[in-house]
Amino acid sequence: MRRRIAKLMLAAVLVSAGVPAGATMLVTGPDSAATATCQGSLIATLTHTRYTGGVVAKTGVYETADHHICAVTIKQGALYGQSTRMELRLTRFRKDNSQTSVSDVGYFKYQAGALTMSASNSCIYIDLAMWGTGGAEILQDHTYTGWCR
């Protein structure tokens, strides 16, 4: 109940600030840091924790009216603003067992993505790998439940 009230209060503040009602936003850090965004409705937020514990990133998963899935991963905590290697990948599995992937790989300070692919007659799975400032891999997450349309 408290969460619902908080969401309604946030929605009222955003509308009073000029953000259209129903707009989807992933709020993470300074406005200048976000370079790519997703369109559509937020359908999931994935929280990524390093092997040793502690949240290091969150992935917003969005769906458009024409069944495209979009994902963008935003760094959290101490890694936000630090240039480290990230790999965000979307993989589409079709009903005929074929698959296709798109990825965003590189050294990023704030985010990986946004990546978009059609989910019509298929399932979309999301993978994220991140490395720390010392170069060692600190997490590898895979969604075991895909978004199937």
Backbone torsions as a table, in degrees:
resi	resn	phi	psi	omega
1	MET	NA	-43.6	179.1
2	ARG	-62.3	-39.9	179.8
3	ARG	-62.3	-41.2	179.3
4	ARG	-64.1	-42.8	178.6
5	ILE	-63.7	-42.6	178.8
6	ALA	-61.6	-41.1	178.7
7	LYS	-64.0	-42.0	179.4
8	LEU	-64.8	-39.6	178.9
9	MET	-66.0	-42.9	177.9
10	LEU	-62.0	-43.0	179.3
11	ALA	-60.3	-41.8	179.3
12	ALA	-64.7	-40.8	178.6
13	VAL	-64.5	-44.2	-179.2
14	LEU	-63.6	-43.0	179.5
15	VAL	-64.0	-41.7	179.5
16	SER	-66.1	-23.5	178.4
17	ALA	-87.5	0.4	176.8
18	GLY	101.5	1.6	177.4
19	VAL	-80.8	127.9	-178.1
20	PRO	-59.4	142.8	176.7
21	ALA	-60.2	136.3	179.4
22	GLY	87.0	-2.8	178.5
23	ALA	-66.5	145.3	179.2
24	THR	-102.3	127.1	-178.6
25	MET	-135.0	143.2	171.8
26	LEU	-114.6	102.0	-174.7
27	VAL	-87.6	123.8	-175.6
28	THR	-139.4	-34.8	-174.2
29	GLY	-171.5	-160.2	-178.9
30	PRO	-55.7	140.4	-179.3
31	ASP	-55.5	-35.8	-176.6
32	SER	-69.5	-14.9	-176.3
33	ALA	-80.6	-33.0	-177.0
34	ALA	-72.8	125.9	-178.2
35	THR	-111.6	-25.3	-179.9
36	ALA	-142.4	142.9	-178.9
37	THR	-130.8	167.0	177.2
38	CYS	-105.4	148.3	172.4
39	GLN	-98.4	161.4	176.0
40	GLY	105.0	-166.1	-177.5
41	SER	-98.8	136.1	176.3
42	LEU	-66.6	122.0	179.8
43	ILE	-112.0	-14.8	178.1
44	ALA	-165.0	152.1	170.1
45	THR	-126.1	118.8	179.7
46	LEU	-97.5	130.4	178.4
47	THR	-103.2	127.9	-176.4
48	HIS	-109.9	127.6	-177.1
49	THR	-117.0	135.6	178.9
50	ARG	-64.9	160.4	-178.5
51	TYR	-52.3	-37.3	-176.9
52	THR	-90.3	3.0	-179.4
53	GLY	103.7	157.2	-179.9
54	GLY	98.4	129.4	180.0
55	VAL	-72.1	129.4	179.2
56	VAL	-118.4	-13.8	-179.9
57	ALA	-164.4	158.9	172.2
58	LYS	-133.5	140.5	178.1
59	THR	-113.4	123.8	173.6
60	GLY	-90.7	130.9	179.6
61	VAL	-114.7	126.4	-174.7
62	TYR	-123.8	154.7	174.9
63	GLU	-131.7	134.9	177.1
64	THR	-91.1	168.7	-179.6
65	ALA	-61.6	-27.9	180.0
66	ASP	-95.8	24.6	172.8
67	HIS	63.2	41.0	167.9
68	HIS	-97.0	139.0	176.5
69	ILE	-104.0	135.0	178.6
70	CYS	-127.0	141.3	178.3
71	ALA	-135.1	141.0	174.4
72	VAL	-139.5	131.0	-178.9
73	THR	-107.9	127.2	-179.6
74	ILE	-113.2	128.5	176.7
75	LYS	-64.3	152.5	178.3
76	GLN	-128.3	160.7	172.8
77	GLY	63.8	-144.0	-172.7
78	ALA	-63.2	-25.0	-179.4
79	LEU	-80.0	-15.6	179.3
80	TYR	-62.7	120.1	-178.2
81	GLY	92.4	-6.6	177.6
82	GLN	-96.3	132.1	178.7
83	SER	-76.7	110.4	177.0
84	THR	-136.9	160.4	-179.7
85	ARG	-74.3	136.2	176.5
86	MET	-138.8	149.3	171.3
87	GLU	-137.4	113.9	174.6
88	LEU	-107.4	128.3	-177.8
89	ARG	-133.5	135.6	169.7
90	LEU	-108.9	132.2	177.7
91	THR	-123.4	128.5	178.4
92	ARG	-102.4	123.3	174.4
93	PHE	-106.2	119.6	179.4
94	ARG	-90.4	164.4	-178.1
95	LYS	-66.4	-18.1	177.3
96	ASP	-89.2	12.3	179.0
97	ASN	74.0	7.9	174.4
98	SER	-82.3	159.1	179.3
99	GLN	-142.8	153.1	179.0
100	THR	-140.1	143.2	178.6
101	SER	-128.6	150.8	168.0
102	VAL	-129.8	146.6	-178.6
103	SER	-145.7	159.7	173.1
104	ASP	-125.2	110.1	-175.2
105	VAL	-124.7	135.2	176.4
106	GLY	163.4	-168.0	176.5
107	TYR	-99.2	119.1	-175.3
108	PHE	-127.9	145.9	176.1
109	LYS	-89.5	-33.4	-170.7
110	TYR	-123.7	-40.7	-172.5
111	GLN	-156.2	159.0	168.9
112	ALA	-118.8	139.2	-176.6
113	GLY	97.6	-179.9	21.9
114	ALA	-88.6	141.2	176.4
115	LEU	-119.1	140.9	-178.6
116	THR	-134.1	140.3	170.3
117	MET	-150.9	154.6	179.2
118	SER	-70.6	137.9	177.8
119	ALA	-109.1	7.7	-179.5
120	SER	-61.4	129.2	179.6
121	ASN	54.8	35.7	-178.1
122	SER	-159.3	178.1	175.6
123	CYS	-122.9	140.3	179.6
124	ILE	-110.5	128.6	176.0
125	TYR	-116.0	148.8	-177.1
126	ILE	-118.5	132.4	175.3
127	ASP	-121.6	141.5	174.4
128	LEU	-136.5	131.9	171.5
129	ALA	-125.3	140.0	178.7
130	MET	-136.2	150.6	177.3
131	TRP	-120.7	152.0	178.4
132	GLY	-83.3	-179.9	-179.3
133	THR	-66.2	-23.8	177.9
134	GLY	-84.3	-2.7	176.9
135	GLY	98.0	-12.7	-179.5
136	ALA	-81.8	143.4	177.3
137	GLU	-65.5	132.7	-178.6
138	ILE	-112.9	-12.4	174.7
139	LEU	-163.3	153.9	172.1
140	GLN	-146.3	107.6	-177.8
141	ASP	-112.9	144.2	176.5
142	HIS	-136.1	131.3	175.5
143	THR	-76.4	123.9	179.3
144	TYR	-87.8	-14.8	174.1
145	THR	-112.2	114.6	-179.9
146	GLY	-89.4	167.5	175.8
147	TRP	-96.0	109.2	-173.5
148	CYS	-106.2	133.6	179.7
149	ARG	-133.2	NA	NA
